[in-house]
Amino acid sequence: MDIKKMDQGLLKRNPSLTPAEFSHHWYNVHAPLVIPFFLHSGIQHYEQIHAPLSTSDPNLDISAWDGVAGMPPQEVLDAPSTLPKWKQDYYREVILVDEKRFLISAALEHIFRVGPGTVEGEKKVVIKEGKALVEVGEEVWRVWREYERRGEEE
């Protein structure tokens, strides 16, 4: 998917974290957790935009937002998904649990979608052309493989 056509999803940090702690966790802890899930899903590009954020849209107040994730268009998200149970479990038990550590709530509960290129900041590319640019530790891969094995048993 052309990154210039991807919507942006504005995110709020858990208020118990400083902006620096939020940014560090999102990129260094959370990104490695989502990489196996995204790669398995065929995601070719994923990026994060970290504060300080800016926008050229005078009608958009971004002061309450702490980060921006690249998102596929809504019609892609609305397409029915038939994720296997093991993958749903990984999302619910690993990804969502971590989101609630560094975000104000699960991302899909508060994310605010804006058009492509609306918000700018420090761009950190996590997946480019289907390849992870962030190191995923062996412990993350071990957990991912455990969930994959669940799928083989289903």
Secondary structure, 3 states (H helix, E strand, C coil): CCHHHCEEEEECECCCCCHHHHHHHHHHHHHHHHHHHHHHCCCCCEEEEEEEEEECCCCCCCCCCCEEEEECCHHHHHCCCCCCHHHHHHHHHHHHHHHHHHECCCHHHHCEEECCCCEEEEEEEEEECCEECCCCCHHHHHHHHHHHHHHHHC
